[in-house]
């Protein structure tokens, strides 16, 4: 495995439990379909790995939260490879699914319980600090036919939870992350309000640092305009589409930490659902300051999914849903370079109070 954020080869007497680590996965690493999850110690270079039947891997500060497909419940995997059920998130008797979201500062967690028959889905949404304190229900919705509420993003102050009315099950199978009807829940009052222009197309979106970036279908199905909204002031701009013929799928929007740029995926799919299906994808770079967009990468005959920006916002780390490996896209020249043999999940920066 190639390491790309290694800090030091010396632990310098730092207790093991507070060592920062990177986490990778080799999917389907064993005949039963188990994934190999790998922890890489950034101080010592030590690697620890274990096989698990899991899905929806999410980084906390001290552990990896994932859905255990054998136990049918959320589970925590620690760097010492111990496994335990999540202490307060569970799938209640008779419920259909549970979805969760971690705040950018990893201090809060939101989760939604979906219950009912497909033609009458209801959801309950809860929030808490990651240690389980201040747990409370903040939003109840439904019943709706084949539609469920889904946590999308926290605001910068932790006072608003942005959510989506998601077509049930589509998000689990769609190759791009897309949203249908985005709204905001005030965590103090529980009141909900649609975001500007919602509901929109089933297209990509992202919220970071008070900026709302939303793809919208351009006239004549000639690609996607980008709506940029400053949520505090309500100021709004439309960045015109690139008019790429045939690229009719847009999603996986991600905004850089500096808030100055965003990247999304455009895809052209032929023969969808058939043995002859083919795909071509490009990444598009959106300049949120000068409000322009341009194709960043050469077309690829596969899917790449964004995982994380580098801290300097100069590159985006991506993985492939069918191939092991981690690639880095340089936002200056669009070059794509393999930097790790396994798929990067994220980093653990431990704190003593995390679960």
N, C-alpha and C positions, 0 to 999 in steps of 0.2 A: 504494500500500500504506500502511496506517495502522500506525504503530509504537507499541507500548504499553510498552516498557521502555527507550526511548532515554536514553542517559546524557549525551551531550555532543555538540556539533557540532565540537569541536576535538580533534585527535589529540594535541596537546601533545608532539610528538616521540616518542611511544610507537612502537616498531617494529611494522610491520604484522603480523608473524607472531604477536604477542601481543595483538592487538586482540580484545576480546570481540565475538561476533557472534550474531545470531539467524538461524535457518534456517527457510525456508518452502518449500512445494511447491505448484505448480499442476499438478494431475494431468491426464494426457492432453492436454498443451498443444500437441502437434503431431499431424498425421494418422497417424503411425506408432505413436501411443500413448506417446510419450516424455513423461516428466515434466519440468517446468522447476523445478530446484532453485535457490533464491535465498538468497544470503548477504547479510545487512545488517550493516554495520559500525556498532557502537553508539557509536563515538567520532567517526566522520566522517560517518555517514549514507550512505556509498557502498554501492551495490548491485552485486553481481556474480551472474550467473546462467548456467546451462548446461542443456542438454537431455540426459537420460539415460534409458535403459530400466532402471528399478530397482524395488526392492521392499524392505520391511522396513528402513526408514531408522532408524538408531540413532545418537545423539549420543555421540561421544567428546569429548575436550577440544580436540583440534586438527583433527578431521576428522569426516566423516559416514561411518559404516560402513553399507553396504547390499548387498543381493543383486543382482548384475548379471544380468538375465534373458537377456542375449545371451551372455555369457561363462560363465554358470552357475558363478559363484564369488563369494565375498565380496570387495568392493572398497572402497577408501577414496577419498573425494572431499574434497580440501582446499579451503580458502577461496580459494586462487589458481586454482581450477577444474582443477587437475591431478588425474589419476586413476591409481591404482596398485593392484595386487592386495594384499589383506591379507598382511602379511609372514609370518604363521604359521598362519592359519586357512584351510583349503581343503577342498573336497569331494574325498575320495580316489576313485580309480578304482573304479567299481562301487558306490559308496555312493549312497543315495537322497537325502539332504538333510543340511544342517547348520543348527543353530539356536544362537543365542548370547544372552548376558545380560551386561550391564555392572553392576558394583556401584554403589551410590548415590554413593560418593565417587570413582567413575571410576578406581579404582586397579587393579581386578581384572576379568577377563573369564572367563566360563565358556562352553563350547560343547559341543554334543552332535552326534556323527556317527551317523546312522541308516542301517543297512544291512540287506539281505536282502529276500526276497519279502514281499508284504503279509501273508501268513499266518504269517510267521516273522521278525518284525522284531527286530533287535538294536541296542543303542545303546552308544556309548563316550562318556564325559563327561570333559572336560579342563578345567583351570583354569590361568591364568597371570596375571602382572601385565600391564598393557596394553602394556608395552614388550617383552613376550615372555619376560622372565626368570621363573624358577621355574615353568616349564611342566611339568605332570605330569598323568597320567591319575588320576582319582579315583573313577570308578564305571563298571562294566561291567554291562549288564543284557540279558536276553533269552535265547532268542527268545520273542516273544509274538505272538499272532495279532492284527494290526491295532492294536497298542498300542505306543507308544514312550515312552521317558522324555524329559522336557522340562525345561530349567532355568527356575525360577520366581522365586526371590529369594535374595539373600545375607542372612545375619544381620548384626547391627550390628558384630560383631567380625571378620567375614571368616573365621570358622572353620567355618561351616555353610553348605552350599548346599541350599536347598529346591528340590524338583523335583516334577513331576507325571507320573503315568501318563496320557498324553494319547491319546485316540482318533486314529489317524493321519488327517491331512488335515482333520479337522473344524475345528480352530482356524484354518485358513487361510480358511475360508468362512463360519464362524459370525459373525453381526453383533455378538455380544458375546463378550468374553474370559471363558471359563469353564474349570473344572478338574474332574477326575474323581477322582483318588486322590493326594493330596499326601503327600510324605514328606521326611525330612531326611537328608542325607548329611554325616557328619562328615568334614571335609576332611583331618584328620590320619590317621584310621584307615581311612577308606573305608567304614565301616559305615553301613547305612541303617536308618531307623526311621520307621514311619508316624506322621504327625501325629495328635493327638487327634481321634477321630471319623471318621477316614478309613479306607477310601474313602467319599465322600459322594455326593450327587447331582452331576450335571454342571451346576455352578452357579458363581457368582463367588466370588472369594477375594482376599485381599491380606495381605501381611506387611510391616510397617514399624515400626521402633523397638521390636522385641520384641513387638509386638501382632499376633495372628493373627485376622483377621476373615473369617468364612466364612458364606455364605448356605446355609440348609437349607430344604427344602420344608416348609411348614406343613401341618397336617392339613387334609384336604379340598381340597388344591391351592388354598388361599386366599392365596397369596403366599409370602413367604419370612421365616422367622425369621433373626435375625443371631446367630451364635455369636461371642462375644468371648473370646479366650483370651490370658492373659499367659503367654508361652512360658517365661519364667524361673521363675515360681512355680507354674504350672499352674492358677492361678485361672481360673474360667470362668463366664460369664454367658450367658443366652439373652435376647435382645431380641425381644419378640413381633412377629409380622407385622402388616401394615397391613390385611389382609383386603380387598385390592383384587380384585374378581371379574374374571377373565379375563386378568389380568396374570400369565402363566405362565412368562415368561422373565426370569431375573435374572442380571446379570453386570457386568463392567467396574467391579469394586470398586476404589476408590482411597482410601488413608488420607492425611489431611493431614500435612504435615511436623511439626506440633506434636503429632500423635498424639491429639488431642482429638476428632476427628470423621472420618467417612468418608462417601463418596458412592458409590451404585451406581445402575445403570439397571434399571428394570422395563419390560417390553415386553409388549404384547398384539398378537399376530399372527393375522390372519384370512386364510383361503384360502391357507395357506402353499404356496409353489411353483407357484401358479396365476397366470394373467393377472389375476385379481381380488384378488391378495394386497394386504392393507392392514396398516399398522403404526401403533401408537400407543405412545409412550414417555414416561416421566417419570423424573426424577432423584429419588432418595430420600436425605435427609440423616440420618446416624446420629450421634447424640450419644454418644460413647464414654465420657464421664465420667458423665453422668446415665443412660446406657443406655436411650435412647429413639430412635425413628425417626419421621420424618414426610416426607410428600411435599413436595419442595422447589420443583418447577417445574410450570407448566401443561403438560398433555398436548401432545405434538408429533407430527405425522404423518410423522416421519422419524427416522433414527438420528443421535445425536450420540455421539462417542467422547471420553473424557477424555484430555487430553494432559499437563497439568501444573497444579499448584497455584501460586498466587502465593505469594511468600515469606512474607507475613503470614497465610497460610491463610484469607484472607477470600473468596477467589474461586477458581473452577476454570476453566481454559481448555479448551475443547472444539472438536472439528472434526467435519465431516460426511464420510462416506466417498464421497459422490456429488456434493457441492457444494464448490467452493473457498470458503475463508473460515475465520476463527477467531472464536469467540464466547467471551464471559466470563460465567459464572454467578456472581452475587452470592449467597453462602450465607446472607446475612441475610434477603433478601426474595425470592430465587429469580428475579430478573430476568435475562433473557438478552439480551446486547448484542453486536452485531457490532463487532469491534475491529481486524480485519485482513482484507484482500481475499483473501489467500492462506492456505493451511493451515499453521499453525505446527507445526514438527517439534521444536524445542528450541533450546538455546543452547550455544555453544561458548565455554568459558572456558579459554583455552590454557595449557598448561604445556610447558616445553621438551622434556621427555623422552617425551611421548606420541607414538604412531605416526602 
